[in-house]
C-alpha cells in the first residue's frame, strides 16, 4: 500500500484479500503517513490502534519504525509497539536508514526483540549501501535478520548476495501501467506534482518478481 511513499498501513480489506490469496506469512506495515518517522501523540495513538486491528484481521507480524528527533530509535515507543505485536515477529522498516548511528540502532533493535531490520545500507539503494549492509550482517552475528532492499533487480541480485552475505531480500519490483480512463482532466492533481501522474498507476511487476526469484535460486 502506498508504493510511491515507501509503504503505508494497508486497509483491512487489502490485508484480508492477501491472506485469502496466499499461504505465506503476511507482515503488515504500521505507518500512518509518508515523510519522517517522528510521530506526535495522536499519530502514535493511531499506530497503536492500527497494530491491534491488523493483528485481529490476521496479520502474521508487523513492520514499523519510530525515531526520536535526534535520529535514534525511540526505544519507549518501539517497545510499546513490540508489546502490541503480542509475540508475533516484528520488522523495523527503513526508518533504520535515517538513524544517526546505524550500529547503535542495530543494538537497540536487538535489545527490543525485533526479528529483522529492513535496510538499504543508509543509501538510496542497497547496491550503494552494500558495504554497510555487509558490516551490519557481521555486527548482527545472527541476533537479528538483516533484510536488504532498495533497487534490487534480476540483473544485480546475485552479485549483491555474494558480496553482502544477506539471506533475505525485500523488493517492490515496481512498474507502472496506464489508467483505463478514457476521459482525463489534466487540471486536477490528487496530490501529485505532475497532473498526468494521476493516470500512471504504480504497481508491483509480477514478471520482475519471477525473474528475481529465479536469479536468487540460481545464486
Secondary structure, DSSP 4 states (H G I P E B T S, - for coil): --GGGT--PPPHHHHHHHHHH-SS--EEE---SSS-S---HHHHHHHHHHHHHHHHTT-SEEEE--B-TTSSB-HHHHHHHHHHTTTSEEEE-GGGGG-S-HHHHHHHHHHHT--EEEESTTSSSTTTTHHHHHHHHHHHTTSSEEEEESS--TTTHHHHHHHH--SEEE---EEEEE---SS--TT--SS-SSGGGGGEEEEE-HHHHHHHHHHHHH-
